[in-house]
Amino acid sequence: MEYVLIIIGAIFVNNIVLAQFLGICPFLGVSNKVETALGMGAAVIFVITISSIVTYLIHYGILVPLHIDYMQTIVFILVIAALVQMVEIILKKVSPSLYQALGIFLPLITTNCAVLGLAILQIQKELSLLKSVVYSTSTAIGFALALVLFAGIREALELETVPKAMRGIPIALVTAGILAMAFIGFNGLV
């Protein structure tokens, strides 16, 4: 039951984008099309899940025993950067069109505060390895869900008549705010 609460809490209640406001740049930048949002969401899920395992093991296996846990931010950034490079190479070979669609936002996963924030949060919460993986993966799924929902709404808004002054970024920001309020409504669940 504890894992179910972690999953529901991470995806809906404490959604990394809509409740904690981390990862806003790719949320707004890659959410024009559902297909691109799905690709970015999958890449972020992969990077966050693998980085949570690697950073956990490095933190508790190397940094803490050597009493250099103050180096965690630098080490975590290096781990995340290496994983993003791996994703970038794989996407370039497997799906060149998705690689092109993600453009600059793919390498920017390295500096996405949601990815680094999760790596640090799992250490601060003193979760076990399994709970860290469940928490991080669920949070990444929440990020992807928010990204895809927002992209779907933005695609639907393209077909609607929107006042000229509200077209583009203004309506996207208003929509993001309404979506955030909807997710914050889940707060009483967990």
Disulfide bonds with the S-S distance in Angstrom:
none
